[in-house]
Amino acid sequence: MTLSKFKSFLLKPVIIYLTADIAVKGMQFLLMPTASHLLDITEYAKLTLFLALITAMAPIISLSSEAAFSIFFNQKFGDNRQKLFVHCALVALTGYLFFISTVLILSYVDDNLIFKIVSLKSDVTKIFTIVFIDYFINVSLLSTRLSFKSIKYFIWFVTCFAAKFIFGITSIYYFKNADVYLNCLLVVNVIFALMIVNHCFGLRDIFKQLKLVSFENYKRVLKYSFIILPVSIFAVVNSLVDKAYISSLLSVEDLASYSSIFLLAGSIQIFVLAMNKAYMPELLRLYSEFGYDALDNMKGKTKRLLSVNLFLFTLCIVVLPMLFKIMFSDYIYFDYDVFVILSLNFLFNSLYILFTNVLSLEEKTAKYKMFGFLLALVINLPLGYVLTLNFGVFGAALSTMLSTLSAAAILFSIVSFKICRFYLFKEIIIFLSLSLSLSLSFSVLMTSLAI
């Protein structure tokens, strides 16, 4: 490969996004193992819940207006980027004020209503504020991706998370306290939100647009956000069911270990989400030109995407368990069967993402995404309780995986009905058969090797 071809390869959006996500997720991945050596088990368990809540609540606090920004970006409404940004931000502010008020009211009923070791008044309100400020960073980064400015995206994305990682680890090292970590994250978020919003949209232009706010445009964003919101709510509740049950039914040690295994298994998402960041903008562009025929144009890339996901899944379940004991503290135990089940959960989530991409192409079909995680939640709430009570963390992992598979299955049905054909049916059957066969084979092998 010549130097010019190699340079061209490195500048491909998928390579840039993948490199950025590996760098950022790598920092996030190192945070918990490092923290497990610096914090006692109670503070470490609190930190895992804080991080889970920050991740889960991102689409909820903003009323999913980030999705609205993405949809309207290539429409006439999105011609004025500052105007679109301001109206989406006002919808996000509406969500933030509503949820903060709700949490404060609930805190007077029981300040530890959901998780025994997390305070609604002091911890969850701070987490909601962190997520709200993080929204401005995420939308600015989304704008650079949708504008195909992958280099700019890379610089801001990596720099922002490097600052969060460095200052976060430093606060944990000196103060040995999960609450101080939240304070540090809040300060870093405020600084970077101001910097990146000014760079991408211009603070002066933002303030000018605030004077020209249109209630009709606000309602339009809010309407689309409400269509998406049930999807986010069901997804968030479903993602926290396992941790809530473990927190209530099992020990702090079980919660700490499960969260650590969950993190390790989620490594595959580093690659899945990075590849989707390159895949989705191209699908949106082709859809604007060809309608649903874009799915046929993207079929080859979609099949390659599935193949790469399966390969990465195999690589992860073979290599990552060897790193667990090296990375985490001795009080964190490892269970290979739980790890494989959770890895399958993240692999099946890649199918869910594939189907949500299709449903996100139209404003009127976006609402159907909620049926996936609605079914998942209906399954996970009772099943998660029974399995966690009887089988511990293995039961929690199994229920989580089955709920994600159910969500993917219902969205497959909806997408197939919408486009009047079974969408990638043969490829998905092969994908599921191979993933389940590999999981069973490696579980048996690792058990016989006592790993």
N, C-alpha and C positions, 0 to 999 in steps of 0.2 A: 504494500500500500504506500503510495507516494505521500509526501508531507501535506500537500494540498487536499488530497482525499481524506487523510486522517483528520485534518483540521475541520473539513466539512462534516465528517462523521461526528466529531465531538460537539459541533454546534447544532446538531439536530435537536429539535425541541424535546423529544423523548429522552435523549441522553442528558440534556441539561436538567430536565425535571427529575430524572432518576438520580442524578448526582446530587441535586439539591435535597431530595427526600432522604437519600442515604445519609447525607451529612446531618440533616436535622433530626431524623428519626434515630440516627446513631447517638446523637447527644441526648435525646429523650430516653433512649434505651439504656444509656450508661448512668442516667440520673438515679434510677431505682437501685441497681446493684451497689452503686457508691453510697447511696443513702442507707442501705441495709447494714453497712459497716459502721456508719456514723451515728445512727439513731438507735434507741432502744426499740423493742418490738412494738410497743403501743404507738409511739410517735411514727414509726415506719408504716404501720397499718393505717394510721390517720393520713399520712402522705399519699398512700396508694388510693385512698378514697377521694382525697382532694383532686388528684390528677384525673381520676375516673370521672368525677363530677365536672371538671373543667372541660374535658373532651366531650362528654355527653351533652352538656347544657348549651354548647355553642349555637346550634341551630334553634334552640328553644327561646333563649333570651331575646334574640333578634327577630322573633316571629318568622324565621326563615326568609327574611328579606334579602339575604345574600343570594338565594335561589332566584328571587325576582330580579335582582340586579343582573344576573347571568342571562335570564330570558330576554329582558328588555334591552340588553346591551346592543344587540344587532338590529333592533327595531328603531323606528323614528324617534321614539321616546329617548332612546339612548344616544342620539346624535349629540346632545349636550351632556357630556359625561358628568360635569359638576351638578347639573340639575338632577340627573338620575341618582347620583350619589346622595344628595341632600334628602330627597324624598324617601329613599331606602333607609337612610340613617334615622329619619323621623319615625318611621315605622319601628325600627329597632329600639329607639328610645321609648316608644309606647309599650313594647314588650318588656323592656327592662323595668320600667316603673310599675307595671302590673305585677310582675313576678316578685320584685322586691317587696311590694306591699303585701302580697299573699304570704310570703315566707315570714315576714314580721308578725303577721296576725297568727300564723300557725305556731310561731315560737312561744306565744303566750299560752297556747294549749299544752305543748310539750316541746321543749327546746331540742330534744334528741328524738324526734318523732320517727325518722327513717333509719338513721344509723346511730347506734348507741354511743359512738365515740366522736360524733360530729355535731357541733352546735349550729342550729339554724340561724340564730341571731348574729353570732360573731363570725362563724366560718362560712356558711352558705351565702349570706349576703355579700361577704367579701369576694367569694368565688363568682357570684353573679356580676359583680362590678368588674372583676378581671376579664370575664368573658365578654361583657359589653364593650369594654375598651379594646379588647382583642378583635372585635368585630370590624373596627375601622382599619386595622392592619390587614385583616383577611380580605376585605372588599377591595382595598387598594391593590393587594397582590393579585386578586382575581381579575382586576381591570388590566393589569399588565399581561396576564395569560391570555385573556380574550382579545387583546390587541396584538398577540403573537410577539410580545417583547420579552422573550425568554431569558435573555441575559440580565435585563433589569430585574426581572422576577428573581433570578438566582441570587443576585447580590443582596437584595433587600431581605429575602426569605432567610438566607443563611446567616446574614449579619444579625438580624433580629433575634433569631433563636440561639445564636452563639452567645449573645448578651444575656438572654434569659438563663441559659445553662450555666455560664460562668458565675453570674451573680447569685443564682439559685444555689449552686453547690457551695459557694463561699458562705452564704448565710447558714446553710445546714452545718457546715464544718465548724463555724464559730459559735453558733447558738444552740445546735442540737435540738431544734424545735421546728415542727412542721408549720406552725402558725407564722413564724418569722419568714418562712419560705414564701407564704402567700403575700405578706407585706412587700417583700422584695420583688415578687412577680408583678404586683400592682404598679409599683414605681417604674419598673422597666417598660411595662406596657404603655403607660402614659407618655413617656419620653418618645418611644418609637412610633406611637400612633400619631403624635404631632408631626414628627419628622416625615413619615412616609405619606401621610395625607397631604402635607404641604408639597412634597415632591411630585406626587401623582396628580393631584387636583388643584393645588394652590389654595392656601387658607383664605386669601383675599377673595378669590372667586367663590369659595364656599360661602363666605359671609354675605357676598352679594346675592347669591342664589337664595339664601335664607329670607331675604326681603321679598323674593318673588315666588314664594312657596304657593303652589296650586293645590287646593283641597281636592280637586278632581284627580290630579296625579297621585296625591297621597292615598286616596281611596283606591286607585287602580293598583298601586303596589300592595296596599293592605289587603285587597281582595285576593290577589294572587298568593300573598303570604298566608292568608287564612286557608287557602286551598291546600297549601303545602304543610301547614302547621300540624295537622293531625298525624301526618307521616313522621314528623320530627318527634312529636310527643310520644307516639307509640314506640318509635325506635329507641328513644332515650329511656323510657320506663323499662323496655325489654332489655336494654344493655345493663341496667342496674339491678335487675331482679336477682341475679345470681349473688351479687355482692351483698345485697340487703338480706337475703336469706342466710348466707354464711355468717354475716355479722350478728344476726339474731339467734341462729340455731347452733352455730359452731363456735370455736374459740378464736381469739385474736391471732393465734399462731396459724390457724387454718386460713384465715382471711389474708394474712401476710404472704403465705406460701402460694395460695391460689392466685392472688394478684400478680405475684412474680412470674408464675407459670403462664398466666394470661398475657403478660407483657412479652415473654419470650415467644409464645405462639403467634402473637400479633406481628412478629417481624416480617412475615410475608406481605403484610399490608404496605410496608415501605415501598415495595416494588409494584404492587397492584395499583395503589393510588397514584404513584408517579406515572405509570403507563396510562392510566385513565386521564390524567391531566393533559397528555398529548392527544389521546384518542377522542375525548369529548369535544374540544373546540373544532376539530376537523369534521366530526359528525354533525355538529350544529351548522357549520358552513355548508356542507353538502346538502343537508336537509333544507336550508333556505333556498337552494337552487333546484333540487330534484324531488323534494318531498320524501315520502317513505321509500322511494327507490334508492335513497342514500344507504339504506341497510344492505342492499345488494352490492352497492359499490364498496362498502366497508366489510363485506363478508370475509374476504381473505384476511384482512387485518384482525378481525374479530376472532377467527379461528386460530391465528397465530397467538393472539392474546391469551386464549384459553390454554393453548399448549405451553406457553411460557409460565403461566400461573401454576399448572400442574407440575412442571419441572422444578419450579422454585419451592413448591410445597414438599416435594420429595427431598430436595436438598436440605430444607429446614428441619424436617423430622429426623434426618440422619446426623446432621452436623451440630445443630444447636444444643441438644441435650448434653453434649460433651463439654460445653462451655458453662453450664449452669453452676456447678459446684465451684468453679474458678471465680465466677463473677459475684455470686451472692453470699451473704453471711451464713455461718453454720446453722443459725436457728431457722433458716428457710429450707424446708424439705422439698424434694422433687419427686413427682409421680409421672412416669412416662405415659401411662394410659390417659391421664388427665391432659397431658401436653398434646397428645395426638388428637384427642377429641376436640380440644380448643383450636388446634391447627386446622382441623376440618371445618370448624365453625368459620374461621377467617377465609378459608378457601371457598366455602359456599357463599360467603358474603360477596365474593367477587362476581358470582352469578347475579346476585341481587343488584349489585351496582350496574351490571350489564343491562339488566331489564329496566332499571330506573332511568338509565340514559335514554332509552327509547321513549318512555312515558314523559320525560322532561322536554321532549321536542315541541310539544304543544301545551298552551296554557290550559286547555280544557281537559287534557288527559293526565296532567300532573297530579290531580286529586286522587287518581286511582292508586297511586303509590302507597297510600295509607292502608289499603287492604292487606298488603304484605305483612307489615309489622302489627296490624290489628290481629290478624290470625296468629302471628307469632306470640303476641302477648296473651291471647286467649289460651294458647297452649302452655306457655311458659309459666304463667302465674300459678296454676294448680300443680302442674307437673314438676316445676322447679321446687316447690315446697315439699312434695312427697319424696322426690328423688334425693334432695339435699338432706332431708330428715333421716332417710333410710340408708343412703350411700355416701353421705358427706360431700366432699368437694368433687368427687367423680360424678355424683348425681347432678350437682349444679352445672358442671361442664356439659354433661350429656343433654340436659334440658336446654341449655343455651344453644348447642349445636342443632338440635332438632327444631328449635324455634326459628333459627336462621334458614334452615333448609325449607321449612314450611313457607316462610316469607318469600323465598326465591321461587318456590313452586307456584304460589298463587300469582305472583307477578308474571311468571312465564305464561300462565293461562290467559291473563289479561292482555299481555302484549300480543300473543298469538291470535286472540279474538280481534284485536284492533287492526292488525295487518292482514287478517284473513288467511293465515297459514301458520303452521307450527314453526316458531322461530328457532332455528338451529337445533331442532329436536334430536337428530342423530348425533350431532357433535356433543350435545349436553349429556345424552345417555352414556356415550363413551367416556366422557369426562367424569361423570359420577361413578361409573363402574371401576375405572382405573383408580380414582382417589380412594374409594372404599377398600378395594383390593390391596392397595399399597399400605393403607393404614393398618389393616388386619395383619398383613404379612410382617410389617415392622414391629407391631406390638408383640406378636408371638416371638419374633427373633430377639427383641430386646429383653423380653421376660426370660427367655432361655439363657441369655447372657448375663442376667441379673443386673441390668442397667436401669 
